[in-house]
Amino acid sequence: MPMTIDKDLFLELFPYFRTASQDLVNDLLSCCRFQTAPANLVLKEEGDEISEFVLLLAGEKRVYKTNDMGREITLYEMGAGDICLLNVSCLLSNTPLPANASSLTKVEMLLMSAVDFHNLMNKYEEMRSFVFNRIACGFTSVMSLLTEVTFGKLDERLSNYLIEKSENGKLSTTHQKIANDLGTSREVISRLLKHYQGQGQVQLSRNMIEITNL
């Protein structure tokens, strides 16, 4: 993507703004700068101050928590056309980031300063509606995760995860990545997958899981 911000591409990725006022769209894009980051880069760490509003144009990001023992749990992942729930909430509350964020792939982003973000929020009701709607959807997703972690059985969560993430019955990943996403240890995931394989439900190979009868 060129360094200039393409308005048509922005409206394609963020369809909400297709019906918004042109003044808002023009002001928003004029405030933003384009930035890229490589894959597997820690973009923000827990406790960092948030000084910019982020709109994701391309690639995938992961937001996660880490405990004192280094175990991780994925709170949510983001793709093209997304904004980050915690990024926005920290900007609105002027509080440090309570989690970590990293790039899963190369990412392309629009970045807007906190001052410009607050100015647009104050000036345009449509901007407030967009942001608050995304916050509500994001919290619903996090609450769903909390319910699964608290009340769901891990084997059922793993089965659902494999089915959801697989494509044509195959999932290219590692046991550690699954463990991070589900908030458990790699050993537990490996043990469950070996059990599934023994039952003829999956076939395991290096960095590949093939669903056969899950």
C-alpha positions in Angstrom: 0.0 0.0 0.0 1.3 3.5 -0.8 2.3 5.9 2.0 -0.7 8.1 1.1 -4.0 7.2 2.6 -6.5 5.9 0.0 -10.0 7.1 0.8 -11.7 4.4 -1.2 -9.7 1.7 0.6 -10.5 3.2 4.0 -14.3 3.3 3.2 -14.1 -0.3 2.0 -12.5 -1.5 5.2 -14.6 0.7 7.5 -18.0 0.7 5.8 -19.6 2.6 8.7 -18.1 5.8 7.3 -19.6 5.3 3.9 -22.8 7.0 5.2 -21.0 9.4 7.6 -20.5 13.0 6.7 -17.7 13.8 4.3 -16.4 16.4 6.7 -15.8 13.7 9.3 -14.1 11.3 6.8 -11.9 14.1 5.4 -10.9 15.3 8.9 -10.2 11.8 10.1 -8.0 10.9 7.2 -6.1 14.2 7.4 -5.3 13.5 11.0 -3.9 10.1 10.4 -0.4 8.8 9.4 0.3 5.5 7.8 2.6 3.0 9.5 3.6 -0.6 9.1 5.1 -3.2 11.5 6.6 -6.6 10.8 5.2 -9.9 12.0 5.8 -11.2 15.5 6.6 -7.8 17.0 5.5 -6.7 20.4 3.8 -3.4 19.6 2.7 -2.5 23.1 3.4 -3.9 26.6 1.2 -3.9 29.7 1.6 -0.6 31.5 2.5 1.5 28.4 0.8 4.9 28.0 -1.4 5.1 25.0 -0.9 8.2 22.9 -2.5 7.3 19.6 -5.7 5.9 18.2 -5.1 2.9 15.9 -7.2 1.7 12.9 -6.0 -1.6 11.4 -5.8 -1.6 7.6 -4.2 -5.0 7.0 -2.7 -7.9 8.8 -3.5 -9.4 12.2 -2.8 -8.4 15.8 -3.2 -10.2 19.1 -4.0 -8.7 22.5 -3.1 -10.9 25.4 -2.4 -11.0 29.2 0.6 -12.7 30.8 0.8 -13.9 34.4 3.8 -13.9 36.7 4.8 -17.4 35.5 4.8 -16.3 31.8 1.6 -18.1 30.8 -0.4 -16.2 28.3 -4.1 -16.0 27.4 -5.4 -14.3 24.2 -8.1 -11.7 25.0 -8.9 -11.1 21.3 -7.4 -10.9 17.9 -7.9 -8.1 15.3 -8.0 -8.0 11.5 -8.3 -5.5 8.8 -11.1 -3.0 9.5 -10.8 -3.4 13.3 -10.0 -1.0 16.1 -8.6 -2.1 19.5 -11.0 -2.1 22.4 -8.3 -1.5 25.0 -6.6 1.1 22.8 -9.8 3.1 22.7 -10.8 2.6 26.4 -7.3 3.7 27.5 -7.5 6.9 25.4 -10.9 7.7 26.8 -10.0 7.1 30.4 -6.3 8.3 30.1 -5.1 5.0 31.7 -2.1 2.7 30.9 -2.7 -0.3 28.7 -3.7 -3.3 30.9 -2.5 -6.0 28.4 0.1 -6.6 25.7 -0.3 -6.3 21.9 1.7 -7.9 19.2 1.5 -8.4 15.4 0.8 -11.9 14.2 1.5 -10.9 10.6 2.8 -7.8 8.9 0.4 -5.1 9.8 -0.6 -1.8 8.2 -2.2 0.9 10.4 -3.5 4.4 10.5 -2.4 6.2 13.6 -4.1 9.3 15.0 -2.8 11.4 18.0 -4.8 11.4 21.2 -5.5 15.1 20.8 -6.9 14.7 17.3 -8.9 11.6 18.5 -10.6 13.6 21.3 -11.2 16.6 19.0 -13.1 14.3 16.5 -15.0 12.6 19.3 -16.1 16.0 20.6 -16.9 17.4 17.2 -18.8 14.6 15.5 -21.6 12.5 17.0 -21.0 9.9 14.2 -17.4 9.4 15.5 -18.7 8.9 19.0 -21.3 6.4 17.7 -18.7 4.4 15.8 -16.3 4.2 18.7 -18.9 3.4 21.4 -20.5 0.7 19.2 -17.1 -0.9 18.7 -16.4 -0.8 22.4 -19.8 -2.5 23.1 -19.0 -5.3 20.6 -15.5 -5.7 22.0 -16.7 -6.1 25.6 -19.3 -8.6 24.5 -16.5 -10.7 22.9 -14.3 -10.4 26.1 -17.2 -11.4 28.3 -17.8 -14.4 26.1 -14.1 -15.4 26.6 -14.4 -14.9 30.3 -17.5 -17.2 30.5 -15.7 -19.9 28.4 -12.6 -19.7 30.6 -14.5 -19.7 33.8 -17.3 -22.2 33.1 -16.3 -24.1 29.9 -14.6 -27.5 29.9 -11.1 -27.3 28.3 -11.7 -30.3 26.0 -14.9 -28.7 24.7 -13.1 -25.3 24.2 -10.3 -27.0 22.4 -12.7 -28.9 20.1 -14.5 -25.7 19.3 -11.2 -23.9 18.8 -9.9 -26.4 16.3 -13.2 -26.4 14.3 -13.4 -22.6 14.3 -9.7 -22.0 13.3 -9.3 -24.8 10.8 -9.7 -24.4 7.0 -10.7 -27.4 5.0 -10.2 -29.5 8.1 -6.6 -28.4 8.6 -5.0 -26.0 11.0 -1.4 -24.9 10.7 -0.3 -23.8 14.2 1.7 -24.9 17.3 0.6 -26.4 20.6 2.0 -23.4 22.3 -0.1 -21.0 20.2 -3.2 -22.9 21.1 -2.3 -22.9 24.7 -1.7 -19.2 24.7 -5.1 -18.6 23.0 -6.9 -20.8 25.5 -5.1 -19.7 28.6 -3.5 -23.0 29.6 -0.2 -24.8 29.3 1.4 -26.4 26.2 1.6 -29.7 28.0 -2.1 -29.8 28.7 -2.9 -29.0 25.0 -0.4 -31.7 23.8 -2.0 -34.3 26.1 -5.5 -33.5 24.9 -4.4 -33.6 21.2 -2.7 -36.9 21.7 -5.9 -38.2 23.2 -7.9 -36.9 20.2 -5.4 -38.6 17.9 -5.7 -41.9 19.8 -9.5 -41.7 19.3 -9.1 -41.1 15.6 -10.4 -37.6 15.8 -7.3 -35.7 14.6 -4.0 -36.4 12.9 -0.9 -34.6 14.2 2.2 -33.6 12.4 4.7 -30.9 12.8 2.9 -27.6 13.1 -0.2 -29.1 11.5 -3.4 -30.6 12.9 -5.8 -32.4 10.5 -9.4 -32.9 11.8 -10.6 -36.3 10.8 -13.7 -37.0 13.0 -13.9 -34.3 15.6 
